[in-house]
Amino acid sequence: MSAEQPLRNRVRAHRLARGWSQAELAARAEVSRAGVSAIEAGRLVPSAATALALAAVFGCRVEDVFSLSAERDRGSNWAWQPSREPCRYWHATVAGRTLLYPVEPTSLGTTPHDGVLGQGVLREQSSTAPGDTLVIACCDPAVGLLAGELLRTQGIRLLALQRPSRAALALLARGLIHVAGVHLAGGGRRSHNVAAAKHELQQGFALLRVARWQEGLAAAPDLRVRSARAALQARMRWVGREVGSAVRELLDDLLGDRSPPRRLAYSHRGVAEAIRCGWADVGVCLRLVSEEAGLDFVGLRQEDYDLCYPAEFEGDPRIQALVEAVRSSSYRRALADLPGYDTVHTGDLQRISWLPARAAK
């Protein structure tokens, strides 16, 4: 095979995801360090034996490391298929695979894309390596503080996909993201987060505490809502949340036998925006976004918000950087300044082991 053939490789991304140096990878694969460097830079096309050796040490298929064309990438490496073309995308290495994510709205605003799919062809145009990107699915409206801390101190780019807790755990179970944001601890009981993660992941995992935050009713100021009972007794227009979100579960408890709201928002800020713009009178969200929107707020409960990741990811430098960032004094100070965020236990780490039911017996 000549060096001019269109061979694409992800050796560097796989190596960085495991925290290995070029010399360490060379030793594991029994090739020269200069050879590893040349392969990563695209100056050398590896022999079949070298390609097999590299895939073996990464614990994946040769196709996950090397491919002959962008067309093959299009069919096998999307986290989920794009709905249209042209499609901007981000890339990240997760569990040894380089995945492509169709660009979508996030809590971070417009994040620069890594390439464009058009007419069946991928055009990469980013200097950010897939191995330098951490993908989280969460509904934290303050996730931008974490993204800034990771980039400033660790050089890690954060992709923050907007998802409720249960949907985030489902993506994590499928190996499509690194971290899921979870706040299903009704009444401040962290055991709810543990139970939900155990049920969805079926493997060992860790919970990294971000904060205990306050949820409640946001209401238009002119309505002078002072309690949940008053809101329920009045004829008000409610805005709801999608099924699978912790806020939806809280709202269902409040409404009881009443029909859920027809108007739905898909984020905490979406609830506050619907009220601020006059499309609804009241809804359930975090105190932070309610105050940002200038709304009245009635606190109902506090919940533990944790970041969940599989135990097998603990050796990933990006996960290590995440733990350091959450525990940093600068991030904790910034978080503590937010209304409704209690940071007393920020950075606490709880590791949960898991055994199949048969093995546990």
C-alpha positions as CSV (number, residue, x, y, z in Angstrom):
1,M,0.0,0.0,0.0
2,S,1.4,3.4,-1.0
3,A,1.5,6.4,1.3
4,E,-0.7,8.3,-1.3
5,Q,-3.8,6.1,-0.7
6,P,-6.5,7.8,1.3
7,L,-5.9,6.2,4.6
8,R,-7.3,8.0,7.6
9,N,-6.1,7.1,11.1
10,R,-7.1,7.8,14.7
11,V,-4.0,6.5,16.4
12,R,-3.3,9.8,18.2
13,A,-6.9,10.1,19.5
14,H,-6.9,6.5,20.9
15,R,-3.5,7.1,22.5
16,L,-4.4,10.3,24.2
17,A,-7.7,8.8,25.4
18,R,-5.6,6.3,27.4
19,G,-3.0,8.8,28.6
20,W,-0.1,7.1,26.8
21,S,3.0,8.7,25.4
22,Q,4.1,7.8,21.9
23,A,7.0,5.8,23.5
24,E,4.6,3.8,25.7
25,L,2.3,3.0,22.7
26,A,5.4,1.9,20.7
27,A,6.5,-0.4,23.5
28,R,3.0,-1.9,23.9
29,A,2.6,-2.5,20.1
30,E,6.3,-3.5,19.7
31,V,6.9,-0.9,17.0
32,S,9.4,2.0,17.0
33,R,8.5,5.4,18.5
34,A,9.5,7.1,15.3
35,G,7.0,4.8,13.5
36,V,4.2,5.8,15.8
37,S,5.0,9.4,15.2
38,A,5.0,9.0,11.5
39,I,1.8,7.1,11.5
40,E,0.0,9.7,13.6
41,A,1.2,12.5,11.3
42,G,0.1,10.6,8.2
43,R,3.6,10.3,6.8
44,L,3.6,6.5,7.0
45,V,1.0,4.0,6.1
46,P,1.4,1.0,8.5
47,S,1.7,-2.6,7.4
48,A,-1.1,-5.0,8.1
49,A,0.8,-6.4,11.0
50,T,1.4,-3.0,12.5
51,A,-2.2,-2.0,12.1
52,L,-3.3,-5.2,13.8
53,A,-0.9,-4.7,16.6
54,L,-2.1,-1.1,17.2
55,A,-5.7,-2.2,17.2
56,A,-4.9,-5.0,19.6
57,V,-3.3,-2.7,22.2
58,F,-6.2,-0.3,21.9
59,G,-8.7,-3.2,22.4
60,C,-10.7,-2.3,19.3
61,R,-11.2,-3.2,15.7
62,V,-8.7,-2.2,13.0
63,E,-11.6,-0.3,11.4
64,D,-11.9,1.8,14.5
65,V,-8.3,3.0,14.1
66,F,-7.9,3.1,10.3
67,S,-10.3,3.7,7.4
68,L,-9.9,4.1,3.7
69,S,-12.4,6.9,3.1
70,A,-14.6,9.4,4.6
71,E,-17.6,7.5,3.2
72,R,-16.9,4.6,5.5
73,D,-16.7,7.0,8.4
74,R,-20.1,8.4,7.5
75,G,-21.8,5.1,8.0
76,S,-20.1,3.8,11.1
77,N,-19.0,6.7,13.4
78,W,-22.0,8.9,14.0
79,A,-23.2,8.9,17.6
80,W,-26.6,9.3,16.0
81,Q,-27.4,9.9,12.3
82,P,-27.8,13.5,11.2
83,S,-31.3,14.5,10.1
84,R,-30.1,16.6,7.1
85,E,-27.2,17.6,4.9
86,P,-25.2,19.7,5.0
87,C,-24.6,18.9,8.7
88,R,-22.0,20.5,11.0
89,Y,-20.5,18.1,13.5
90,W,-18.3,17.8,16.5
91,H,-16.0,14.8,17.1
92,A,-14.7,13.1,20.3
93,T,-13.1,9.8,21.2
94,V,-15.2,7.7,23.6
95,A,-14.1,4.3,24.8
96,G,-11.6,4.0,21.9
97,R,-14.1,5.1,19.2
98,T,-14.1,8.4,17.4
99,L,-17.7,9.5,17.3
100,L,-19.3,12.3,15.3
101,Y,-22.1,14.4,16.9
102,P,-24.5,16.5,14.8
103,V,-24.3,20.1,16.0
104,E,-27.3,21.0,18.2
105,P,-28.2,23.8,20.6
106,T,-26.3,23.6,23.9
107,S,-26.1,25.6,27.2
108,L,-22.7,26.8,25.9
109,G,-24.1,28.7,23.0
110,T,-22.5,28.1,19.6
111,T,-19.6,25.8,20.0
112,P,-17.2,25.8,17.0
113,H,-17.7,22.7,14.9
114,D,-15.1,20.2,13.8
115,G,-16.3,19.5,10.3
116,V,-19.1,19.4,7.8
117,L,-20.9,16.6,6.1
118,G,-22.1,17.5,2.7
119,Q,-23.1,15.4,-0.3
120,G,-21.9,12.3,1.5
121,V,-18.4,13.6,2.2
122,L,-16.9,14.6,5.5
123,R,-14.7,17.8,5.5
124,E,-12.8,18.0,8.8
125,Q,-11.6,21.5,9.6
126,S,-10.8,21.6,13.3
127,S,-7.5,21.7,15.2
128,T,-9.2,20.2,18.3
129,A,-8.2,16.5,18.6
130,P,-11.1,14.1,19.4
131,G,-9.0,12.9,22.3
132,D,-9.0,16.4,23.8
133,T,-12.8,16.6,23.9
134,L,-15.0,15.5,26.9
135,V,-18.7,14.9,26.1
136,I,-21.3,15.4,28.9
137,A,-25.1,15.2,28.7
138,C,-26.8,17.3,31.3
139,C,-29.4,20.0,32.1
140,D,-27.1,22.2,34.3
141,P,-27.6,25.8,33.2
142,A,-24.3,26.7,34.8
143,V,-22.3,24.1,32.8
144,G,-20.5,26.9,31.1
145,L,-18.5,27.6,34.3
146,L,-17.2,24.0,34.1
147,A,-16.4,24.3,30.4
148,G,-14.4,27.4,31.1
149,E,-12.5,25.8,34.0
150,L,-11.6,22.7,31.9
151,L,-10.4,24.7,28.9
152,R,-8.4,27.3,31.0
153,T,-6.6,24.9,33.3
154,Q,-6.5,21.6,31.4
155,G,-6.9,22.4,27.7
156,I,-9.9,20.1,27.5
157,R,-12.9,21.2,25.4
158,L,-16.3,20.3,26.9
159,L,-19.3,19.5,24.7
160,A,-22.4,19.9,26.8
161,L,-25.4,18.2,25.2
162,Q,-28.8,19.3,26.7
163,R,-30.5,16.2,28.1
164,P,-32.6,15.4,31.2
165,S,-31.2,13.0,33.7
166,R,-32.6,9.7,32.5
167,A,-31.9,10.4,28.8
168,A,-28.3,11.3,29.8
169,L,-27.9,8.0,31.6
170,A,-29.3,6.2,28.5
171,L,-26.6,7.8,26.3
172,L,-23.9,6.9,28.9
173,A,-25.1,3.2,28.9
174,R,-24.8,3.1,25.1
175,G,-21.2,4.3,25.3
176,L,-22.0,7.5,23.4
177,I,-20.8,10.1,26.0
178,H,-18.3,10.3,28.8
179,V,-20.4,11.8,31.6
180,A,-24.1,12.1,32.5
181,G,-25.5,14.8,34.7
182,V,-28.0,13.3,37.2
183,H,-30.3,14.9,39.7
184,L,-32.9,12.3,40.6
185,A,-32.3,12.5,44.4
186,G,-35.8,13.5,45.6
187,G,-35.6,15.3,48.9
188,G,-31.9,15.5,48.8
189,R,-31.4,11.7,49.0
190,R,-28.4,10.8,46.9
191,S,-29.4,7.1,46.9
192,H,-31.9,8.0,44.1
193,N,-29.1,9.0,41.8
194,V,-27.3,5.8,42.7
195,A,-30.3,3.6,42.0
196,A,-31.0,5.2,38.7
197,A,-27.4,4.9,37.5
198,K,-27.3,1.2,38.7
199,H,-30.5,0.4,36.8
200,E,-29.4,2.1,33.6
201,L,-25.6,1.3,33.4
202,Q,-25.4,-2.3,34.8
203,Q,-21.7,-1.7,35.6
204,G,-19.5,0.0,38.1
205,F,-19.5,3.8,38.1
206,A,-18.7,6.9,40.1
207,L,-20.7,9.9,41.1
208,L,-18.9,13.3,41.4
209,R,-20.9,15.8,43.4
210,V,-21.3,19.2,41.7
211,A,-23.8,20.9,44.0
212,R,-27.1,20.6,45.8
213,W,-29.4,22.9,44.0
214,Q,-32.8,24.4,44.7
215,E,-35.9,23.6,42.5
216,G,-39.2,25.3,42.8
217,L,-42.0,27.3,41.1
218,A,-41.1,30.2,38.8
219,A,-44.0,32.6,38.3
220,A,-44.7,35.9,36.6
221,P,-44.1,38.7,39.2
222,D,-47.4,40.4,38.6
223,L,-49.3,37.2,39.8
224,R,-47.7,37.4,43.3
225,V,-47.6,33.6,43.7
226,R,-46.4,32.9,47.2
227,S,-47.0,29.1,47.5
228,A,-47.5,26.0,45.5
229,R,-51.0,25.7,46.9
230,A,-51.9,29.2,45.6
231,A,-50.6,28.4,42.2
232,L,-52.6,25.2,42.0
233,Q,-55.8,26.9,43.2
234,A,-55.6,29.7,40.7
235,R,-56.4,29.3,37.0
236,M,-52.9,29.6,35.7
237,R,-51.2,28.6,32.5
238,W,-48.5,26.0,33.3
239,V,-45.4,25.2,31.3
240,G,-44.2,21.6,31.7
241,R,-41.0,19.6,31.0
242,E,-40.4,16.5,29.0
243,V,-40.8,13.0,30.4
244,G,-37.6,11.7,31.9
245,S,-36.6,14.9,33.6
246,A,-36.5,15.2,37.4
247,V,-38.4,18.5,37.1
248,R,-41.2,16.7,35.3
249,E,-41.4,14.1,38.1
250,L,-41.7,17.0,40.6
251,L,-44.4,18.7,38.6
252,D,-46.4,15.5,38.2
253,D,-46.3,15.1,42.0
254,L,-47.6,18.7,42.4
255,L,-50.4,18.3,39.9
256,G,-51.6,14.9,41.1
257,D,-54.5,13.7,39.0
258,R,-54.6,16.8,36.9
259,S,-53.6,16.6,33.2
260,P,-49.9,17.6,32.5
261,P,-49.4,21.0,30.8
262,R,-49.7,21.0,27.0
263,R,-46.9,23.5,26.7
264,L,-43.5,21.9,27.2
265,A,-40.0,23.3,27.6
266,Y,-36.8,21.3,27.1
267,S,-34.6,23.0,29.6
268,H,-34.7,25.0,32.9
269,R,-34.1,28.2,31.0
270,G,-36.8,27.2,28.5
271,V,-39.3,27.2,31.4
272,A,-38.2,30.6,32.6
273,E,-38.2,32.0,29.1
274,A,-41.8,30.8,28.4
275,I,-42.9,32.6,31.6
276,R,-40.9,35.7,30.9
277,C,-42.3,36.0,27.4
278,G,-45.9,35.6,28.6
279,W,-46.5,32.2,27.0
280,A,-47.1,30.7,30.5
281,D,-47.7,31.9,34.0
282,V,-45.9,29.3,36.1
283,G,-43.6,26.3,35.9
284,V,-41.0,24.3,37.7
285,C,-37.3,25.0,37.3
286,L,-34.1,25.9,39.2
287,R,-33.9,29.0,41.3
288,L,-30.8,30.2,39.3
289,V,-32.7,30.6,36.0
290,S,-35.8,32.0,37.7
291,E,-33.8,34.8,39.2
292,E,-31.9,35.4,36.0
293,A,-35.2,35.9,34.2
294,G,-36.5,38.3,36.9
295,L,-39.3,36.0,38.0
296,D,-40.7,35.2,41.4
297,F,-39.5,31.9,42.9
298,V,-41.1,29.6,45.5
299,G,-38.6,26.9,46.7
300,L,-40.0,23.4,46.9
301,R,-37.0,21.1,47.4
302,Q,-33.3,20.6,47.1
303,E,-31.6,17.9,44.9
304,D,-28.1,16.5,44.7
305,Y,-26.7,17.1,41.2
306,D,-23.9,14.6,40.4
307,L,-21.8,13.8,37.4
308,C,-21.8,10.1,36.6
309,Y,-19.2,8.2,34.6
310,P,-18.3,4.5,34.3
311,A,-15.6,3.1,36.4
312,E,-13.7,2.0,33.3
313,F,-13.2,5.7,32.3
314,E,-11.3,6.6,35.5
315,G,-8.0,6.3,33.8
316,D,-9.0,8.6,31.0
317,P,-7.0,11.9,31.3
318,R,-10.2,13.9,30.5
319,I,-12.1,12.3,33.4
320,Q,-9.1,13.0,35.7
321,A,-9.1,16.6,34.4
322,L,-12.9,16.8,35.2
323,V,-12.4,15.7,38.8
324,E,-9.6,18.3,39.2
325,A,-11.7,21.0,37.7
326,V,-14.8,20.3,39.9
327,R,-12.6,20.3,43.0
328,S,-10.7,23.5,42.1
329,S,-11.1,26.5,44.3
330,S,-11.8,28.8,41.4
331,Y,-14.7,26.6,40.1
332,R,-16.2,26.1,43.6
333,R,-16.1,29.9,44.3
334,A,-17.8,30.7,41.0
335,L,-20.5,28.0,41.6
336,A,-21.1,29.2,45.2
337,D,-22.0,32.7,43.9
338,L,-25.0,31.3,42.0
339,P,-28.4,31.5,43.7
340,G,-29.7,28.1,44.7
341,Y,-26.3,26.3,44.5
342,D,-25.0,24.7,47.7
343,T,-21.3,23.8,47.3
344,V,-20.5,22.3,50.7
345,H,-20.0,18.9,49.2
346,T,-18.8,19.9,45.8
347,G,-16.0,17.5,44.6
348,D,-17.1,14.6,46.8
349,L,-16.6,11.3,44.9
350,Q,-18.6,8.2,45.5
351,R,-17.6,4.9,43.7
352,I,-20.2,2.3,43.2
353,S,-19.4,-1.3,42.3
354,W,-21.8,-3.5,40.5
355,L,-22.1,-7.3,40.1
356,P,-24.7,-9.2,38.1
357,A,-27.5,-10.6,40.3
358,R,-26.2,-14.2,39.8
359,A,-22.6,-13.3,40.7
360,A,-23.8,-11.3,43.7
361,K,-25.4,-14.5,45.1
